[in-house]
Structure formats: C-alpha cells, structure tokens
C-alpha cells in the first residue's frame, strides 16, 4: 500500500512511524509531508531514509491509498480536498471534521463498523481523552446502559505536543536552578503545578476539550449518555489519566466489572490495591492498552461505579488508534471491494 503522513515531524507523526513499523503495516511506498520548517528533514523507516516533502496544493497524493494527518485542524481543513480527490482515504487526527455528520468518528474497539461509511473519504480520529474513556465505557455499556458519566482528566504535557513536553522538562530544570521558567505552551507554569484549563473556554463555562468529551462520546457510542468533564493539565510527560464515575440503568457489581475489563479488547485490568497495583502514567507510557483499576461501587448511588484509567495519549490516544482504523479497513476489505 502507498501510505502518506501529514505532519510527519510532530510527536504524533513520529509515533505513527513507530507504530506502522512495529505492527508491520503493509507499505510499498511511504510519503512524508510537512511545513516549510520540517520539509527536507529525513526519517528512518524500516532501515530506509525518507525525506519530508513540503505540503502544497498539488497532486502529490495521487496514488496514495491512506493518508494520516496530524498537523492541526486548520491544515486538515485546507488540504483535505487535495488529499482525498484522487480516492485517498484521509484518517484525520485533528478536530476539523469530528462532528460532521458525514464523517465517521471511530474507535475500533467501540464502533469499527462506522469506518466503512465515509462518503467524503475522511475518517476522524477522536480526541485523545475521549478515545481512552470510550474504550473503557464500552465495557460497562455491555453490562448495563450508561445513563451518566462524570470524568476528571489528568492530562500529560504530551497532549500539547512535542514542544510542550520539552517545555515541561525545561521548566523543571529552570525552577531547580532558581531561574524564571519559560511559559509558552501553557497558560501558566506547569512544573510543580496543575492547570484546570485545556483549550479555550466556551459560553457555558466548560472548555472545548471538555465539550469534546461530551459530544464525541455520544457520537462514537451512538448513545444518549450525558457526560460532564473537567479537564486538567498535570506535570507528567506522557500518558493521560482519568477518574471516571458512571451511573448505569441497573447496578453492576465490582466483581462483574473486573471480569469484563479483564477480557475486554483494548483493556488491561490493573486492580490489586492491597498490593499497590493500579495504573500510573509513569509506568505505562509507550503501551497500547487502556489500563483500568481502582474499580469500586459509588457510596452515594447503588447504580454508580467509579474507576481510574490510564492510557498513552500519543499512542492509543492518537497514532495507534489511527493505524487501527486503517487495519480495520484493510482486514475487512472496506477500501478495495
């Protein structure tokens, strides 16, 4: 297959290269695209150097089967027609098309079949926080319909990109050296701090990040579930954590929930609190799964269940999910039949 990556030099673009190679994705030709700043850079893939081409309004995507885009919403909107006009399937990692009715929003463990209806040749990759949450929610939904979700996120610097990760590392060094910390990627200094503000605030007091979790969850799960989120940036480098409370139509026991998570696709149960075993981002960066632990009954609601989950934002929250979408299309012949 001929594969293209738009935004190849970014954190997600680099992770896409690693995931494609690790999963032995069938590639006969790889084309990399980027901005003027990254054009000309070379990256090694399967022992061969590939040069980043300048992304332009031309026919460079002719012959490409699948293009992965992770260069921001404005870039995706501007170049989507150039990418798709020759029949290329665009798997887009930005927010540009997620809520468009004619663009499927896909997490393969939850709604893989949606990927086959893509009239504009565009499939959207959901927001990172939504992806890991719906993988876990789907497990509960199979036991009893979820009526309501409250979630508080603990989002690593990786969610703001490679430069944000570097800034956090720099801030720690600067603070320890008694220097004024550099603050460019976040609203405030993130080192030794938490910031209850991700994306811009909307008129209802929630941020766009929080509203994404509301709207995207309902679209992916084809559900009337109500979602209330508080999204917080924390000073960890990579992998997001979420504290999730669900209200279901009927009570679910902790034992049944644990059994379901232990065997669910894309999940890994880590729940032995007596042995201090529970998911933590420090140890789970670079992993594929959504790790779930601290499962317990809500003390105020018999139909309530609380749990904690951790997943690598760059991997499952972005690059891996995109590649899994492509694998679904190939395995089920959704592109070529």
DACOR-V208737 format. One record per residue. N is the residue number from 1. SS is DSSP state (H for helix, E for strand, - for the rest). PSI is psi as a letter, one per 40 degrees, with the letter a starting at -180 (NA if undefined). Layout:
n & ss & psi
N & SS & PSI
N & SS & PSI
This chain:
n & ss & psi
1 & - & i
2 & E & h
3 & E & i
4 & E & i
5 & E & h
6 & E & h
7 & - & f
8 & - & d
9 & - & e
10 & - & i
11 & H & d
12 & H & d
13 & H & d
14 & H & d
15 & H & d
16 & H & d
17 & H & d
18 & H & d
19 & H & d
20 & H & d
21 & H & d
22 & H & d
23 & - & e
24 & - & f
25 & - & h
26 & - & h
27 & - & h
28 & - & d
29 & E & h
30 & E & h
31 & E & h
32 & E & h
33 & E & i
34 & E & a
35 & - & i
36 & - & d
37 & - & d
38 & - & e
39 & - & h
40 & - & e
41 & - & i
42 & E & i
43 & E & i
44 & E & h
45 & E & h
46 & - & f
47 & - & e
48 & E & h
49 & E & h
50 & E & h
51 & E & h
52 & E & h
53 & E & i
54 & E & h
55 & - & h
56 & - & i
57 & - & g
58 & - & a
59 & - & f
60 & - & e
61 & - & e
62 & - & h
63 & - & e
64 & - & h
65 & - & d
66 & E & h
67 & E & h
68 & E & h
69 & E & h
70 & - & g
71 & - & e
72 & - & i
73 & H & d
74 & H & d
75 & H & d
76 & H & d
77 & H & d
78 & H & d
79 & H & e
80 & H & d
81 & H & d
82 & H & d
83 & H & d
84 & H & e
85 & - & e
86 & - & e
87 & - & e
88 & - & h
89 & E & h
90 & E & h
91 & E & h
92 & E & h
93 & - & e
94 & - & a
95 & - & e
96 & - & d
97 & - & e
98 & - & d
99 & - & e
100 & - & h
101 & - & d
102 & - & e
103 & - & h
104 & E & i
105 & E & h
106 & E & h
107 & - & h
108 & H & d
109 & H & e
110 & H & d
111 & H & f
112 & H & d
113 & H & d
114 & H & d
115 & H & d
116 & H & e
117 & - & g
118 & - & g
119 & - & d
120 & - & e
121 & - & f
122 & E & h
123 & E & h
124 & E & h
125 & E & h
126 & - & i
127 & - & i
128 & H & d
129 & H & d
130 & H & d
131 & H & d
132 & H & d
133 & H & d
134 & H & d
135 & H & d
136 & H & d
137 & H & d
138 & H & d
139 & H & d
140 & H & d
141 & H & d
142 & - & d
143 & - & d
144 & - & i
145 & - & h
146 & E & h
147 & E & d
148 & E & i
149 & E & h
150 & E & h
151 & E & h
152 & E & h
153 & E & i
154 & E & g
155 & E & h
156 & - & i
157 & H & d
158 & H & d
159 & H & e
160 & H & e
161 & - & i
162 & H & d
163 & H & d
164 & H & d
165 & H & d
166 & H & d
167 & H & d
168 & H & d
169 & H & d
170 & H & d
171 & H & d
172 & H & d
173 & H & d
174 & H & d
175 & H & d
176 & H & d
177 & - & e
178 & - & e
179 & - & i
180 & - & h
181 & - & i
182 & - & h
183 & - & h
184 & - & d
185 & - & e
186 & - & i
187 & - & d
188 & - & i
189 & - & h
190 & - & d
191 & - & h
192 & - & f
193 & - & i
194 & E & i
195 & E & h
196 & - & f
197 & - & h
198 & - & h
199 & - & a
200 & - & i
201 & E & i
202 & - & i
203 & - & d
204 & - & e
205 & - & e
206 & - & i
207 & E & i
208 & H & d
209 & H & d
210 & H & d
211 & H & d
212 & H & d
213 & H & d
214 & H & d
215 & H & d
216 & H & d
217 & H & d
218 & H & d
219 & H & d
220 & H & d
221 & H & e
222 & - & f
223 & - & i
224 & - & e
225 & - & h
226 & E & h
227 & E & h
228 & E & h
229 & E & i
230 & E & h
231 & E & h
232 & E & h
233 & E & h
234 & E & i
235 & - & f
236 & - & i
237 & - & d
238 & - & i
239 & - & h
240 & E & i
241 & E & i
242 & E & h
243 & E & h
244 & E & h
245 & E & h
246 & E & i
247 & E & h
248 & E & i
249 & - & d
250 & - & i
251 & - & i
252 & - & h
253 & - & i
254 & H & d
255 & H & d
256 & H & d
257 & H & d
258 & H & d
259 & H & d
260 & H & d
261 & H & d
262 & H & d
263 & H & e
264 & - & i
265 & - & h
266 & - & e
267 & E & i
268 & E & h
269 & E & h
270 & - & g
271 & - & g
272 & E & g
273 & H & d
274 & H & d
275 & H & e
276 & - & f
277 & E & h
278 & - & i
279 & - & h
280 & - & h
281 & H & d
282 & H & d
283 & H & e
284 & H & e
285 & - & h
286 & - & e
287 & - & i
288 & - & d
289 & - & i
290 & E & h
291 & E & h
292 & E & h
293 & E & a
294 & E & f
295 & E & h
296 & E & i
297 & E & i
298 & - & h
299 & - & e
300 & - & e
301 & - & h
302 & - & d
303 & - & e
304 & E & i
305 & E & h
306 & E & i
307 & E & i
308 & E & h
309 & E & i
310 & E & h
311 & E & i
312 & - & h
313 & - & d
314 & - & d
315 & H & c
316 & H & d
317 & H & e
318 & H & c
319 & H & d
320 & H & d
321 & H & d
322 & H & d
323 & H & d
324 & H & d
325 & H & d
326 & H & d
327 & H & d
328 & H & d
329 & H & d
330 & H & d
331 & H & d
332 & - & e
333 & - & f
334 & - & e
335 & - & d
336 & - & e
337 & - & NA
